[in-house]
Amino acid sequence: MKLKLLYSCLLVAGTAGFTFAQETVDTAMVSKIRNEGLNHSKVMETAFYLTDASGPRLSGSPELKHAQEWAVNQLKSWGLVNSAREPWGHFGKGWEVQKNYAAVTLPYYHAIIAIPKAWTPGTNGPVTGDVVLVKADTITDLDKYKGTLKGKIVIFDAKPGVERTYKADGVRYTDAELDEMTKPQEARQRGAFDRNSPAFRAAMKARTFRTVVNAFLQQEGVGLVLSQARGSDGTVFTTNGASYADTAKAVSPELETSGEDYQRILRLVKAGIPVKMEADIKTQFFTEDEQGYDVVAEIPGTDKKLKDQLVIIGGHLDSWHGATGGTDNAAGSAVMMEVMRILKAVNFKPRRTIRIALWSSEEQGLFGSRNYVLNHFGDPKTMELKPEQAKVSAYYNLDNGSGKIRGIYMQGDSTTAPIFKAWLAPFKDLGATTITNRNTGSTDHVSFDAVGIPGFQFIQDALDYGARTHHSNQDTYDKLSEDDLKQAATIVASFVYNTSQRDEMIPRKELPKPQPARN
Ligand SMILES: [Zn+2]
């Protein structure tokens, strides 16, 4: 006998300001999903093949293609249909590192920790040279270096980026912090850059001048450029690379260097102690296929009326190239694949069709998900919608590291509160209790939200995502937390089950206004 437990919800005026409604949860299926997800998990195996076995999954790289093809076959092997790499449009040049060696040879030998900046060329064989400090705040300042920098290794003056901190890297939300998040708050776009702020304008000005300096150094024929990376203790956070566009201007080879190594070289040069370096950087550009691809696959719906409707889950599979993109975002990709495996393993025959999508080029601007939405559902710039837009009940995303789920962001729409509250209730013991009206941004659910499809990212414990792994050379399989990923896959599988089986689709906010492109 199927156990049905009615989660009677009370009108709790004034606590979290939500109105609850009747929502049904099938506890028998929830137990099956828990058992499969917590006791028979394959999430770490999947994560291994996406990280150690595939390598750094930079957009357009052979490594990302390898991971995509592996995922397509794995999803197929679990019985999913329509499993494929789906092109979303033109991306640009692919790129990978094929050799990365650099060391100080004078006043003594020291191999440095550094990563070639994405989409920069190699040194065209081994180079050796003196390290030269280039100090320039204006174009005129550059004049004094004209004709003096050929084959040199260039370093810039930079404040120590290495702040000593004795706080633990890894953190979990406290109950007080989670409680704070439940307080009603004006929905606000987290992470939105205030384009009018002096800080934003200064950053734009610095970026523009850096382009001028890059062109100058390239014309001078410098051997190598060193730039100081954010991070400490040998951790190198890679930033946005050079351009991957076909029209990209030529730049010099550049190494994003660990703070400790950069500051040591800089202190020596500033003290007038000659520094020599040797390096051999080899990188490869790929232009045969400049299309971008997303991985998609499905568990087909079975209900006559509802099978054409969709529940979509996803996360981005691309990563930066400093390591193997463990927590960003093999974690989210492996969890979403595991959700599909769990649902197949418990022999679930969904009413609505369930689709998984592993996006590419999220790191360059949500390109994989934005273009997927454009190709399938509608254009946020004009709000011209396609018929499919009305058939997606919800999109669930995971892309905040390896931490376990503590709840869900409602993206400014509290009408989903009673539903999600009921769906989280069976996982109180696993620490998932919180629903917040707040928005969270900067990842792929935003692409769905932009065309009026309910798109959600779960609240996750940060662990050492911000302090250590997010876009760094430390972002490896080792930084994944197995128990956290098992918990996440189990909870998402249950949400997907409930969304697929619910008579009604997930309630929708008012359709957003057209968002013309910003110049
Ligand atoms: Zn990410």
Residues whose N, C-alpha, C, O or C-beta is under 5 A from the ligand:
A	BS01	ZN	D328 N329 D399
